[in-house]
């Protein structure tokens, strides 16, 4: 297996609005749609679209939406042998509002995702252990994340979202920590420095983080710390329809490139372009690109990519 994702799967309920409502305000939607979502399934789909063999470890509920979730993920070629069903529990939900400037507001209801345990991850032992890259997030309980980190023999990539502080026993096992500005502060207890030199100095002095760090900074791209040096990876300028899922696309694409043996900076550059392509469509997974779209985006820049990925 190239990539195994341990994480959440949701149904996203997406309302388009002119402006996000303020506290106490009611606004009318200009559109509505439902999509497959959840950080785990989003990241799995992103890697699968780019041609990787992907397995998923997680839980749906036993409601009618579970069949829809499974059909959508199976259509992407994802191995679902370890996607279980939690009795008498709904499949996870996310209520998403997207305004005319493509900003969003999201409320997540864990549902079955909150029942994923170390026992479920341990039951998927070989699928986790044999993957070149294992990816996890925090929309499932920490004991499941810790079990995934312990079982991984390949690179363990963690996206600590929703943002929260992490116990040392998990941080010690992370090979690549992928955070945005909010998540960086939650994990380190410090706001993200505005100056790259200050960021490099902070990461060099941080004894709690032993692995590499990728800090995504939206349209500015990402900063990549490999344990010795900080690099800046830029993102292309694109027309934005919806940023929902862009971060998950970045992480899925990062896992894709790492599983192919690319170095971290090259992988982050590939991921930044994949994320930029993804924001051109409404919905978390709708705009997730195929490899040719990412290659086309990279071809419009002067930045080297490294070895090109094979066609799926």
C-alpha positions in Angstrom: 0.0 0.0 0.0 1.3 3.5 -0.9 -0.8 5.5 1.6 -3.0 4.5 4.5 -5.3 7.1 6.0 -6.6 6.7 9.6 -9.3 9.3 10.1 -12.8 10.7 9.7 -15.4 10.5 7.1 -18.4 12.9 6.9 -21.3 14.1 4.8 -20.7 17.8 4.1 -23.9 19.9 4.0 -22.8 23.0 2.1 -24.8 26.3 2.0 -23.6 29.1 -0.3 -24.3 32.6 1.1 -23.4 36.2 0.1 -21.9 36.8 3.5 -21.3 34.6 6.5 -23.9 35.3 9.3 -22.8 37.3 12.3 -23.8 36.1 15.8 -27.6 36.2 16.1 -28.1 36.9 12.4 -30.1 34.8 9.9 -29.2 34.9 6.2 -30.7 33.3 3.2 -28.7 30.7 1.2 -28.0 31.3 -2.5 -27.3 27.6 -3.1 -27.1 24.2 -1.3 -25.4 20.9 -2.0 -24.2 17.8 -0.2 -20.8 16.2 -0.7 -18.6 13.5 0.7 -16.3 15.1 3.3 -14.3 14.6 6.5 -10.6 15.3 6.8 -9.7 11.7 6.6 -11.7 10.8 3.6 -10.8 14.1 1.8 -7.1 13.3 2.3 -7.5 9.8 1.1 -9.4 10.9 -2.0 -6.7 13.5 -2.8 -4.0 10.9 -2.7 -6.1 8.4 -4.7 -6.9 10.9 -7.4 -3.2 11.4 -7.9 -2.7 7.8 -8.6 -1.7 6.3 -5.3 -3.0 3.0 -3.8 -4.8 4.2 -0.7 -6.4 2.3 2.2 -8.7 3.9 4.8 -9.2 3.0 8.4 -12.3 4.6 10.0 -16.0 4.3 10.9 -19.3 5.3 9.3 -22.6 5.1 11.1 -25.3 2.6 10.3 -27.6 5.2 8.6 -28.5 5.5 4.9 -25.6 8.0 4.4 -23.1 5.3 5.1 -23.9 3.5 1.8 -23.4 6.8 0.0 -20.1 7.4 1.6 -18.8 3.9 0.8 -19.9 4.1 -2.8 -18.2 7.4 -3.3 -14.9 6.3 -1.7 -15.0 2.9 -3.6 -15.5 4.8 -6.8 -12.1 6.5 -6.1 -10.4 3.1 -5.8 -9.9 3.3 -2.1 -9.4 0.1 -0.1 -12.3 0.0 2.4 -11.7 -3.3 4.1 -11.1 -1.4 7.4 -13.9 1.1 7.1 -16.3 -0.2 9.8 -19.8 0.7 10.7 -20.8 1.8 14.2 -24.2 0.5 15.3 -26.9 2.9 16.3 -24.7 5.9 15.4 -25.0 8.4 12.6 -22.3 9.0 10.0 -20.3 12.2 10.7 -21.6 15.5 9.5 -20.1 18.9 8.7 -22.3 22.0 8.3 -20.4 24.3 5.9 -21.2 27.9 4.9 -19.3 29.4 2.0 -19.6 33.1 1.2 -19.1 35.0 -2.0 -15.4 35.7 -1.2 -14.9 31.9 -0.8 -14.4 32.2 3.0 -16.0 29.4 4.9 -17.4 28.5 8.4 -17.6 24.9 9.4 -19.2 23.0 12.3 -18.3 19.3 12.6 -20.5 16.7 14.2 -18.3 13.7 15.0 -21.0 10.9 14.8 -19.3 7.6 14.2 -15.9 9.2 13.9 -15.9 9.8 17.7 -16.1 6.0 18.2 -12.9 5.1 16.4 -10.5 3.5 18.8 -7.0 2.0 19.1 -8.7 -1.4 18.7 -10.0 -0.5 15.3 -6.5 0.6 14.2 -4.8 -2.4 15.6 -7.2 -4.7 13.7 -5.9 -3.0 10.5 -2.3 -3.7 11.6 -0.7 -4.9 8.3 -2.6 -2.2 6.3 -1.0 0.5 8.5 2.4 -1.1 9.0 3.0 -1.8 5.3 2.1 1.6 3.9 4.9 3.9 2.7 3.0 6.8 4.3 0.4 6.8 7.1 -1.7 9.9 7.5 -3.9 10.9 10.5 -5.8 14.0 11.7 -7.7 14.9 14.9 -11.3 14.4 13.9 -11.0 11.0 15.6 -10.0 10.3 19.2 -6.3 10.6 20.2 -6.0 7.0 21.2 -6.7 6.0 17.6 -4.1 8.5 16.3 -1.5 7.2 18.8 -2.2 3.6 17.7 -1.7 4.6 14.1 1.6 6.4 14.9 2.9 3.3 16.8 1.9 0.9 14.0 3.4 3.0 11.2 6.7 1.7 9.8 6.7 4.2 6.9 6.5 8.0 7.3 3.8 9.1 9.8 2.2 12.4 8.7 -0.1 14.1 11.2 -2.4 17.1 10.6 -3.5 18.2 14.1 -6.9 19.5 13.0 -9.1 20.5 14.6 -6.3 22.4 16.4 -5.4 21.2 19.9 -2.3 20.6 22.0 -0.6 17.2 21.5 0.8 14.8 24.1 4.5 14.1 23.8 3.9 10.5 23.2 2.3 11.4 19.9 4.7 14.2 18.9 7.6 11.9 19.4 6.3 9.6 16.7 5.5 12.2 14.1 7.7 12.2 11.0 6.0 15.2 9.3 3.7 17.6 11.2 1.5 19.6 8.8 -0.1 22.7 10.4 -1.7 25.9 9.5 -1.2 29.1 11.5 -3.9 28.2 14.1 -2.7 24.7 14.5 0.9 25.8 14.9 -0.1 27.9 17.8 -2.2 25.1 19.4 0.7 22.6 19.1 3.6 24.9 20.1 1.8 27.3 22.5 3.2 30.2 20.4 1.8 32.3 17.6 3.4 31.7 14.2 6.3 34.2 13.8 5.7 36.6 10.9 9.4 36.4 10.0 10.8 33.2 8.4 14.1 33.6 10.2 12.3 33.8 13.5 10.3 30.7 12.6 13.4 28.8 11.7 15.0 29.8 15.0 11.9 28.7 17.0 11.7 25.3 15.3 15.4 24.7 15.8 15.1 25.4 19.5 11.8 23.4 20.0 12.8 20.1 21.7 9.2 18.9 21.7 9.0 18.6 17.9 11.4 16.0 16.7 10.2 15.5 13.2 9.9 17.8 10.1 7.3 20.5 10.0 5.3 21.9 7.1 3.4 25.2 7.9 0.8 26.0 5.3 0.1 29.8 4.9 -2.8 29.9 2.4 -2.1 31.8 -0.8 1.5 32.4 0.3 2.2 28.6 0.1 4.1 26.8 2.8 7.2 26.9 5.0 9.1 23.6 5.2 11.4 22.7 8.1 13.4 19.6 7.5 15.1 19.6 10.9 18.0 21.8 9.8 16.8 24.3 7.2 13.6 26.3 6.5 12.4 26.5 2.9 9.6 28.6 1.4 7.4 26.9 -1.2 5.1 29.4 -3.1 1.6 28.7 -4.3 0.3 29.9 -7.7 -2.2 32.6 -8.0 -5.6 31.2 -9.0 -9.3 32.2 -9.1 -11.0 30.9 -5.9 -14.5 29.4 -5.7 -14.3 27.5 -2.4 -11.3 26.9 -0.1 -13.0 24.0 1.7 -10.8 20.9 1.3 -7.7 22.8 0.0 -5.7 21.9 3.1 -6.8 18.3 2.8 -5.8 18.3 -0.8 -2.4 19.6 0.2 -1.9 16.8 2.7 -3.1 14.1 0.3 -0.8 15.4 -2.4 2.1 15.6 0.1 1.5 11.9 1.1 1.3 11.0 -2.6 4.7 12.6 -3.3 6.4 11.3 -0.2 5.2 7.8 -1.0 6.9 8.1 -4.4 10.2 8.9 -2.6 10.3 12.6 -3.2 12.1 14.8 -0.7 9.9 17.0 1.6 10.4 20.3 -0.2 9.6 18.8 -3.6 6.6 17.1 -2.0 5.4 20.3 -0.5 5.7 22.2 -3.8 3.7 19.5 -5.5 1.1 19.7 -2.7 0.9 23.5 -2.9 0.0 23.3 -6.6 -2.5 20.5 -6.0 -4.2 22.6 -3.3 -4.3 25.6 -5.6 -6.0 23.7 -8.3 -8.6 22.3 -5.9 -10.1 25.7 -5.0 -11.7 26.2 -8.4 -14.8 24.1 -7.5 -17.5 24.1 -4.8 -17.1 21.3 -2.3 -14.2 19.7 -0.5 -13.5 16.9 -3.0 -15.0 18.2 -6.3 -11.9 20.1 -7.4 -9.3 17.6 -6.2 -7.0 17.2 -9.2 -5.6 14.4 -11.3 -1.8 14.4 -11.8 -1.9 16.1 -15.2 -3.6 19.1 -13.7 -0.9 19.5 -11.1 1.8 19.0 -13.7 0.2 21.7 -15.8 0.1 24.1 -12.9 3.8 23.4 -12.2 4.6 23.9 -15.8 3.4 27.5 -15.6 6.1 28.3 -13.1 9.8 28.2 -13.2 10.2 26.0 -10.1 11.7 22.6 -10.5 9.5 19.6 -9.4 12.0 16.8 -9.1 11.2 13.5 -10.8 7.8 13.5 -12.4 5.1 11.2 -10.9 4.1 8.2 -13.0 0.8 8.3 -14.7 -1.9 6.4 -12.7 
